[in-house]
Amino acid sequence: MSNNIGYLDFVFAGLTARPAKRLVRFIAKESVFRHKVSGPLMRAMKHIPVERKQGVDAYRHAVRSLRSGEIIGVFPEATISQSFTLKTFKSGAARMAQEAGMPLLPMALWGTQRLWIKGHKRDLGRNHFPITMRVGEPMTAEPGESADSLTRAAARPGAGTPGGGAAGLSGTPQGPRRHVGVPAHLGGTAPAPVQPAGH
């Protein structure tokens, strides 16, 4: 369960499993699987397509995969955060983990937004942008704990320490501050977060 700040996040999130010689199957929006370039790649890597309004099949597929011992990657914000701050997490990852009887691994990415972000030209050259990937310790729900509560716990700074969870990197921008890849509250030029209605 990771934050989502750039188009290549699934690559870097997946790399965190390589020391254990594991692969991560990500749940991704169905339109990515229809693209002429990404579609064949996503299918070959056995990622899981999901229709945002009809997610039941993807959910069941993911639970079956978890029970068979696979690692499933989820971006619970359900879209890239253009402000590079955490959006509200949906509880699907926690619900899948609970139903499958598996732990939830919180993780955080920072720096991937410098490579390729929504609405901006990609920069895939040898640019030496630092990229940080942190994985927290496995988290499981306490008896009677809801998926919403587990999701909130996994999204907090330092979740599952050591390494921390999805909120663990937001206070330490790296590189030039006046950059579109730095959150507005830290002096960057990224758009400010959109507040939900009623806040």
Residue pairs with C-beta under 8 A, 6 or more apart in sequence:
1 74
1 75
1 76
1 89
1 93
1 94
1 104
1 105
1 106
1 107
1 154
1 165
1 166
2 9
2 13
2 73
2 74
2 75
2 106
2 107
2 108
2 109
2 166
3 9
3 75
3 77
3 81
3 86
3 108
3 109
3 166
3 167
4 75
4 77
4 79
4 80
4 81
4 109
5 80
5 81
5 84
5 109
5 110
5 112
5 113
5 117
6 80
6 109
6 112
6 113
6 114
6 115
6 116
6 117
7 80
7 115
7 116
7 117
7 118
7 122
8 112
8 115
8 116
9 75
9 80
9 109
9 112
10 24
10 26
10 28
10 47
10 73
10 75
12 109
12 112
12 131
12 133
13 24
13 26
13 73
13 107
13 109
13 133
14 23
14 24
14 26
14 73
15 133
16 107
16 133
16 135
17 23
17 24
17 71
22 71
23 45
23 70
23 71
24 71
24 72
24 73
25 45
25 46
25 47
25 48
25 65
25 70
25 71
25 72
25 73
26 47
26 48
26 72
26 73
26 74
26 75
27 47
27 48
27 49
27 50
27 58
27 62
27 72
27 73
27 74
27 75
28 42
28 47
28 48
28 49
28 50
29 49
29 50
29 51
29 52
30 49
30 50
30 51
32 38
32 39
32 42
32 49
33 39
33 42
33 43
33 47
33 49
42 49
48 58
48 61
48 62
48 65
48 72
49 58
50 57
50 58
50 59
51 57
51 58
52 78
55 92
59 92
59 95
59 96
62 72
62 74
62 96
63 96
63 99
63 100
65 72
66 72
66 96
66 97
66 100
66 102
67 100
67 101
67 102
72 96
74 92
74 93
74 96
76 89
76 90
76 91
76 92
76 93
76 151
76 155
77 86
77 87
77 88
77 89
77 90
78 87
78 90
79 87
80 117
80 118
81 87
81 193
82 117
82 118
82 119
82 190
82 191
83 183
83 184
83 190
83 191
83 192
83 193
83 194
84 113
84 170
84 181
84 182
84 183
84 188
84 190
85 170
85 183
85 185
85 193
86 155
86 166
86 167
86 170
87 193
88 196
89 151
89 152
89 154
89 155
89 166
90 151
91 146
91 147
91 148
91 150
91 151
93 104
93 151
93 154
94 104
94 141
94 147
94 148
94 150
94 151
94 154
95 147
96 102
97 103
97 104
97 140
97 141
97 150
98 141
98 147
98 150
103 138
103 139
103 140
104 138
104 139
104 140
104 150
104 154
105 135
105 136
105 138
105 139
105 160
106 135
106 136
106 139
106 154
106 155
106 159
106 160
106 164
106 165
106 166
107 133
107 134
107 135
107 136
107 163
107 165
107 166
108 132
108 133
108 134
108 163
108 164
108 165
108 166
108 167
108 168
108 169
109 131
109 132
109 133
109 169
110 131
110 132
110 169
110 170
110 172
110 174
111 129
111 130
111 131
111 132
111 174
111 175
112 131
113 181
114 123
114 127
114 129
114 131
114 175
114 179
114 181
115 122
115 123
115 124
115 127
115 129
115 131
116 122
116 123
116 124
117 180
117 181
120 180
123 129
129 174
129 175
130 174
130 175
132 169
132 174
134 163
134 164
134 165
134 168
134 169
135 160
135 163
136 154
136 158
136 159
136 160
136 161
136 162
136 163
136 164
136 165
136 168
137 160
137 161
137 162
137 163
138 160
139 150
139 153
139 154
139 159
139 160
141 147
141 149
141 150
153 159
154 160
154 165
154 166
155 165
155 166
155 167
156 165
156 167
157 164
157 165
157 167
157 168
157 170
158 164
158 165
158 167
158 168
159 165
159 166
159 167
159 168
170 183
171 186
173 182
173 183
173 186
173 187
173 188
175 181
175 182
176 182
177 186
177 187
177 188
178 187
178 188
178 189
179 188
179 189
180 188
180 189
180 190
181 188
181 190
182 188
182 189
182 190
183 190
184 190
184 191
184 192
185 192
